């Protein structure tokens, strides 16, 4: 198995806390370099990570030694840098949300497909064993036919008022950051043939949306998803599946750290069952999936379709929310 040389384009918190450590644990990648426009990060990158420091993003994109890039930049910077990287032949793992509009997301995926490059939106929970077991429970008919899915993802306000998530020009807002998760998991469980049927966004005194809620409905079906999200909430990270025969509930569905041992509760007429799982590293798992996408045409193609459908639903949410105003 040939390792890929990967660069990290932007030293965001998620990169430092989760992805860079995962790259170092993953035997499919070599961390080649890290780009940061903050020169104060130079010593940390060279001495702590023992890799090359790039003060200029373009120099990293242009470096022919780098096979792939992980991009955790603010949302509004994804489009220009993903475009430049694809034009230079780099396979890409990009933080959610992939871009700020359906038009931009469609363009980027078309460009990736034209160049046979992987373009993966980094929803790590997709590759945690917790979701795999939940899908197996559904397929085994333990909760019966799904009637309703409820999902919440929200957290208290960020302590720094200058956080990029509060900046409109940087593609901030709760929907693209937190609301994207329950919309994504709905597709993982019910498929992509979903439409937004209800959408509400609240701004408070902010220039971006800080919380909201909505509903998705499966096409030609009564199966639906109720979801809530926000930056100004008591912490929630949950999934509930209510079926004809029972109910499934679990916590930390989106953010399980590598040492967390999830528990899935199944309630039926026979009583309450709790399934305890071993810990799992969803960050390493996603990197392995990204590597597989680089080498597998069908996996790449599936990611293109998933990326565009996710953006279709996000844009549909915005459109419906603003119509309601």
N, C-alpha and C positions, 0 to 999 in steps of 0.2 A: 504494500500500500504506500503510494507516494504521498508524502506530506505536502500540503500547500502552504506557501508563505503568505501570511495574512498581515495586513496593516490595520490599525485602528485610527479612523479619521475623526478625531475629536475626543478629548479626555473628559467625557461626561461622567457624572456620578455612577450611572448604571454600568459604564465601561469599567470603572475602577473597582466597584464593589462586586460585580457579578461576572461580566463577560471576559475581562482580561484574566482573572483567576481560572475561569473555565477553559479558556484557550490554552493556558499553561498545563491544564490537566488532560486536555484532549490530545490523543496520540495521532490525530489526523492533520494537525496544523502546527506550524512554527510561527510564533509571534515574531515578526520581522521588524516592525517599527510602529511608532505612535506619533501622530501629528497633533500639535496644539499651537494655537496662535498666542498662547500665554508663555512667554519666554521663561517665566518663573518655574514652569513645569520641566524644564530641560534636565536639571540634575536628578529629579525624581525619576524621570523616564529612563535616563541613561544608567543611573546607579541602582535603582530599585528593580526595574524591569530588565535591565541589561540589554536594551534594544536601541535601535537608531531613533533619534529625535528629528522630527520634521517641523520646522516653524511655519512652513508654507504648505497648505493643503494640496496645492497644484503639484508640488514636487513629489508628494507621495503618490498622487494619481498617475503621474508620469513615469514613476520608477518601474522599469521593466522587470525588476527582480521580484516584484510583488504580484502574486497570483490573484488574491482576493482581498476585499476590504469589508470591515465592519464599520457602519456609519451610524453614530448616535447623536448627530447634530440636531439642533432645533428643527421642528417640522418644516418651517418655511425654507430652510437651507437644503432639505433633502433633494428636491427636484434638480437644482443646478448641479449639485455634486454627484448625485446618482447618474445624471445624464453624462457628465464629463467622465466618470469612471467607466461607464458602459462603453463609451466611445473609445476608451483606452483598453478595452478588452478585459476588464476586471469582473469577476463574479462577486456578487454583493449580498451581504446580510445587513438589513437596514432596520433601525428601530421604527416601531409604530408611532404615528401613522406614516405610511410610505410617502405620501405627499398630501397637499392641502386641497386638491380638487380631483374629481373623476377624470377630467381632461388630462391633467398631468400624470395621474397614475396610469391611465390607458397608454399614453405616449411612452412612458418609461418601460412598460411591459412589452409593448410592440418593439421597442428598440432592443430590449434584452433578447426577445425571441429572434429578431433578425440576426443577432450576433451569437446566438446559441449560448447565452450566458445565464447563470442562475441569478434570480432576483427574489430573495426571500424576506418577507416581513416578519420581524422578530417577536412573534407571540410564543414565548417559550412554553406556556402551559399546555400547548397542543401536544408536546412530547413528554409530558410528565406521566408516569404510570397511573396516577390518580385518574386522569381522563380516560386512559385505556381501559381501566377496570370499570369505570362508569359506563362506557360504551358496551362492554361485555354484559353488564347487568341488564342494560336495556335490551340487548339482543337476545338474552335468555328469558325475556318476558317477565322478569320478576316484579316490575311495576305495572305491567300491562301496556296498553296503548297510551302513549303520551297525550295528555290533555293540555297541560300548561307547564311552562318552564319559567321560573323566576330567578333572576340573577341581579346582584348588587355589587358594585365596586366603587367605594368612595373612602375618603380619608380627610383628616382635619386640614385646615389651611397651612400652607407652607410658611415657615418662620421668616423667610426672606421675601420681602415685598417686591424685590427685583427679579424673582424667579422667572425663568423664561416661559413658564406655563401661564403667567399672567400677562404676557406680551402679545398683543394682537398681530403685530408685524412679524413676529417669530412663529406664527402658527399655533399660538397657545389656545387654551380653553379646555374645559373638562371633557367635552365629547371626544376630541381627537386623542386625548391622553388616557382617560379612564373609561368613558363610554364605549370606546372601541372594543374593549374586552368582552363585555356581555353580548355585543353584536357579533363578535367573532365566535364565541362559544355556541351561540344559537345555530350558526352554520355548521359547526362541528357535529352537533347533535341532530339537527333536523334537515341538514342539507342547505344548498345555496338558493333554492327557489323560495325565497322569503321576500316580503315587502314590508316597509315601514307603514304602519296604520295609525300610529299616535306618536307625537313628538312634542316635548316641552323643554325649553331652555330657560334658565334663570341667570341673570347677570349681576344682580345686586348693584354695588358701586363699581364693579369691575368693567374693563373694556372688553373682556372675554366672558364666555359662559362659564359659570363656576359650579353649577349643578343642573341636573335634568333627569328626565325619565321618558320612557316611551314603550311602544309595543310593536312587535313584529308578528306577522301572520304567514304561515306557510300557504303558498299558492294553491288554490282549489282544495282547501282544507280548513278545518276550524282549529287546528293546532296553532298555538300562539306562545309568544314569549313576552313577559313583562320584565322590564329592567330599569334600574336606577343607577345613577353615578354622580360623582361630584368631588370638588376640592374643599367643600365647606361642610363636611359631614362627620358624624361619628363613624369610625372605621368599620367598613363592611367589605367582605370579599367572599361571597357565598353563591351557592347554586342549589336550587331546589327543583326537582322534577316530580310533578304530580301526574300520576297515571290512573288508569281504570282499576288497577289492582293494588296500588300502593304508592308510596312517596319515598323519594330519595333526597337526602340532604348532605351537603358537605361544606366545609369551610376552607379558607386559604386556597381556593381553586385556581387563582391566577398568580399568586405570589409565594408559593411554597418554597422556602429556602432549602438548601441541600440537606440540612440536618432535621428537617421537619417530617414527622411521621403522620400522614393524613389519616382521618377516620371518616368512613362513609356510613351513614345511617340509612337503613331501609326499614320503613314501617309498612306493614301489611296487616290483614285480618288475623294473621298468625302471631303478631307481636312485633317487637322492635329488635332488629339485628344490627350490630355494629361491626363493620369490617375494618380492621386496622391494617394499614399498609406500612411497609418499610419506607424509609426515606429514599429520595431519588433526586438526582441532580438534573433538573430540566434545562439548565444552561448548557451543560455538556451534551445532553441529548439533542438539543436544537443545533448545536455546532455539527454533530455527527449527521443530522438530517441535511444540513446545509451542504456538507461535503458530498453526501449522496446525490443531492440535486445537481451539483456541479458535473457529476459523471453519469447522470441518468436523464435522458430526454423526456420521458414521461413524467418524472417527478418535477422537472423544470416547468413543463407545460401546465401541470396541475397548479403549481404555485402562481403562474401568470393569471390563470382563471380565478384563483382564490383572491389574489390581490385586487383585481378589478372589481370582483363582486363585493368585497369588503368596502371599497371606496364608493361603489354604487349605493350601498345602504347608508353609509355616512352622509353622502350628499343628499340622499332622499330624506334623511332625518332633518338636516339643515333646512331643506326646502319646505318641508311640512311645518317645522317649528316656526319659521318666519311667516308662512301663510297664516298661521294661527294668530300671530300678533296683529 
